[in-house]
Amino acid sequence: MRLENKITLITGSGSGIGQSSALLFAKEGATVIVNDLVEEKGLETVDMITKAGGKAVFIQADVTNPESVKAMVDQAIAQFGRIDVLFNNAGVSGVGAIHEVEPEAWDRVININIRGVFLPCKYVLPHMMEARSGSIINMSSCIAEIGLARRASYSATKGAVLALTKSMQVDYAPYQIRCNALLPGTILTPFVEDYLKKSYDNEEEAYASLKTRQLSGDLGRPEDVAKAALFLASDESKFMMGSPLYIDGGVVFGKNA
């Protein structure tokens, strides 16, 4: 029960890494506020948690909309009195080199992946400051540390999230609030599976190619990232501040011969 009695808010927790994290947080004793833009997905996560004996509620909100995010946070505070952990997990990918990306597609990725971190932080932080306690986990990516072909918009956002996390830590350390970032490698989420199906003629060849990026020789699973998020959410990581935590199978610091 590493998160016993903690109130946790996870954005984008209707599927993938967010859903796995919500299930694990609840298993470890947390009350989980499940957020997703798609109500059906969010309610599915809540149902999975409650059937397993955990505690969860769903609050629908668009993380790019200030009024929507503020209403979500206000509802959470009214119901639970505090938010101990904020996990900014919601995000989207973007494919294309700079000259290939249309401005509208660029703006969408920037808006969701950066604004979608800024707004939840903006409205949760005053409550954490008042409590002089809290853990914020921001979803970056190992792509913030490496170059990867045709990922211009995604790389820009994940580098920004990492830099933002470090800056946040300086501002909020006096309030005993910890801000850390997760840097996953390629994780086999439903999103990635769908991307492989739609983007490649031979899905198996594409999957094999992706696996060669990792020293591990395989892709990560949502549960791998969820366990890292649990560590950052828990008091076990109390001396980690402004840190990037890599869950990348050896992408950043290794190279196959």
C-alpha positions in Angstrom: 0.0 0.0 0.0 2.6 2.5 -1.1 0.0 5.2 -1.9 -2.3 4.6 1.0 -4.7 7.5 1.6 -3.3 9.5 -1.3 -5.5 11.4 -3.7 -4.2 11.0 -7.2 -5.2 12.7 -10.5 -4.1 11.0 -13.7 -4.9 12.7 -17.0 -5.5 10.6 -20.1 -6.1 7.5 -18.0 -8.7 5.9 -20.2 -6.2 3.7 -21.9 -2.5 2.8 -22.3 0.0 4.0 -19.8 -2.6 6.2 -18.0 -4.9 3.3 -17.5 -2.2 0.9 -16.3 -1.0 3.6 -13.8 -4.5 4.2 -12.5 -5.0 0.5 -11.9 -1.6 0.2 -10.1 -2.1 3.4 -8.0 -5.5 2.1 -6.9 -4.0 -1.3 -6.0 -1.4 0.5 -3.9 -4.1 2.2 -1.9 -4.7 5.5 -3.7 -8.0 7.1 -4.5 -7.7 7.7 -8.3 -9.3 10.6 -10.1 -9.5 9.2 -13.7 -9.5 11.9 -16.4 -10.0 11.4 -20.1 -11.6 13.3 -22.9 -13.6 10.2 -23.9 -16.1 9.4 -21.2 -16.5 5.8 -22.2 -12.8 5.1 -21.8 -12.6 6.8 -18.5 -15.6 5.0 -17.1 -14.0 1.7 -18.2 -10.9 2.4 -16.1 -13.1 3.3 -13.1 -15.1 0.1 -13.5 -11.9 -2.0 -13.7 -10.6 -0.3 -10.5 -13.8 -0.7 -8.5 -14.3 -4.3 -9.5 -10.8 -5.0 -8.2 -11.8 -3.4 -4.8 -10.1 0.0 -5.4 -11.4 3.6 -5.2 -11.8 5.7 -8.3 -14.0 8.4 -9.8 -14.1 9.8 -13.3 -14.0 13.5 -14.2 -14.2 14.3 -17.9 -12.1 17.3 -19.0 -10.2 18.6 -22.0 -6.6 19.3 -20.8 -6.2 22.0 -23.4 -9.2 24.0 -22.1 -8.6 26.3 -19.1 -12.3 26.3 -18.0 -12.5 22.5 -18.3 -9.4 21.9 -16.4 -10.2 24.4 -13.6 -13.7 22.8 -13.3 -12.1 19.3 -13.0 -9.7 20.5 -10.2 -12.4 22.4 -8.4 -14.6 19.2 -8.4 -11.7 17.1 -7.2 -10.9 19.5 -4.3 -14.6 19.8 -3.4 -14.9 16.0 -3.2 -11.6 15.0 -1.7 -10.2 18.2 -0.1 -6.7 17.9 -1.8 -4.7 16.4 -4.6 -1.5 14.6 -3.4 -0.3 13.4 -6.8 -0.8 14.9 -10.3 0.3 12.7 -13.2 0.2 14.6 -16.4 0.0 11.6 -18.8 -2.3 12.9 -21.5 -0.6 13.3 -24.9 -0.5 12.6 -28.6 2.2 11.7 -31.1 3.1 13.5 -34.3 4.8 12.2 -37.4 6.8 14.1 -40.0 9.8 16.2 -40.5 9.4 20.0 -40.3 8.7 20.5 -44.0 6.1 17.7 -44.0 4.0 18.9 -41.0 1.0 21.2 -41.6 0.7 24.1 -39.2 -2.7 22.7 -37.9 -1.1 19.3 -37.1 1.9 21.1 -35.4 -0.4 23.2 -33.3 -2.5 20.2 -32.2 0.6 18.3 -30.9 2.0 21.4 -29.2 -1.4 22.3 -27.7 -2.1 18.8 -26.2 1.4 17.9 -25.1 2.6 21.2 -23.6 -0.6 23.1 -22.8 -2.0 19.9 -21.5 0.7 19.8 -18.9 0.7 23.5 -18.1 -3.0 23.8 -17.3 -3.4 20.9 -14.8 -0.3 22.1 -13.1 -1.6 25.7 -13.0 -4.8 24.8 -11.2 -3.5 22.0 -9.0 -0.4 23.8 -7.8 -2.1 26.4 -5.6 -3.7 23.6 -3.6 -0.4 21.8 -3.2 1.3 25.0 -2.2 -1.3 25.6 0.5 -0.8 22.0 1.7 3.0 22.3 1.4 3.1 18.9 -0.1 2.7 17.1 -3.4 4.2 15.1 -6.2 3.9 16.1 -9.9 4.8 13.6 -12.6 5.1 14.9 -16.2 5.2 12.6 -19.2 8.2 13.4 -21.3 10.0 10.9 -23.5 13.4 9.6 -24.2 13.0 11.4 -27.5 13.8 14.5 -25.6 17.4 13.3 -25.4 17.9 11.8 -28.8 17.2 12.5 -32.5 14.6 10.4 -34.2 13.6 10.7 -37.8 10.3 12.4 -38.7 9.2 13.2 -35.1 9.7 17.0 -35.2 6.5 18.1 -33.3 6.6 15.3 -30.8 10.3 15.8 -30.0 9.7 19.5 -29.5 6.9 18.9 -27.0 8.7 16.3 -25.0 11.9 18.4 -24.8 9.8 21.2 -23.6 8.1 19.1 -20.9 11.5 18.0 -19.6 12.7 21.6 -19.4 9.5 22.7 -17.9 9.7 20.0 -15.2 13.2 21.2 -14.2 12.1 24.8 -14.0 9.0 23.9 -12.0 11.1 22.1 -9.5 13.1 25.3 -8.7 9.9 27.3 -8.3 8.1 24.8 -6.0 10.8 23.2 -4.0 10.2 25.7 -1.2 6.7 24.3 -0.9 7.9 20.7 -0.5 6.4 19.9 -3.9 8.4 17.4 -6.1 8.3 17.6 -9.9 9.8 14.8 -11.9 9.6 13.5 -15.5 9.1 10.1 -17.0 11.1 9.4 -20.2 9.8 6.2 -21.7 11.1 4.5 -24.9 8.7 2.9 -27.3 5.9 1.4 -25.3 3.5 -1.1 -26.9 0.3 0.8 -26.1 -3.0 0.6 -28.1 -1.9 3.9 -29.8 1.4 2.4 -31.0 -0.4 -0.8 -32.2 -2.9 1.3 -34.1 -0.1 3.4 -35.6 1.8 0.3 -36.8 -1.3 -1.0 -38.5 -2.1 2.3 -40.3 1.4 3.4 -41.2 3.1 0.3 -42.4 2.3 -2.3 -45.1 4.0 -5.0 -43.0 3.1 -4.6 -39.4 5.4 -7.4 -38.2 8.5 -5.9 -40.0 7.7 -2.5 -38.5 7.4 -4.0 -35.0 10.8 -5.9 -35.5 12.4 -2.6 -36.6 11.1 -0.8 -33.5 12.5 -3.5 -31.2 16.0 -3.0 -32.5 16.0 0.6 -31.0 16.1 -0.9 -27.5 19.1 -2.7 -26.0 16.4 -4.9 -24.4 15.4 -6.2 -27.8 11.8 -5.6 -27.2 9.3 -2.8 -26.6 8.2 -1.7 -23.2 4.7 -2.4 -21.8 2.4 0.2 -20.2 3.0 -1.6 -16.9 6.7 -0.8 -17.0 6.0 2.9 -17.1 3.2 2.6 -14.5 5.7 1.1 -12.0 8.1 4.0 -12.5 5.2 6.4 -12.1 4.2 4.6 -8.8 7.8 5.2 -7.6 7.7 8.9 -8.3 4.2 9.2 -6.8 5.2 7.4 -3.6 7.3 8.7 -0.7 10.0 6.3 -1.7 11.2 8.9 -4.2 11.2 11.8 -1.7 14.8 12.8 -2.6 14.1 13.0 -6.4 13.5 16.5 -7.5 13.5 17.8 -11.1 14.8 14.4 -12.3 14.3 12.6 -15.6 13.5 8.9 -15.0 14.3 6.7 -18.0 12.2 3.7 -18.9 13.5 3.1 -22.4 15.1 -0.3 -22.6 18.5 1.3 -23.2 17.7 3.6 -26.0 19.4 6.7 -24.7 22.6 5.4 -23.1 23.2 2.3 -25.2 23.9 1.3 -28.7 23.8 -2.1 -30.2 27.1 -3.2 -31.8 
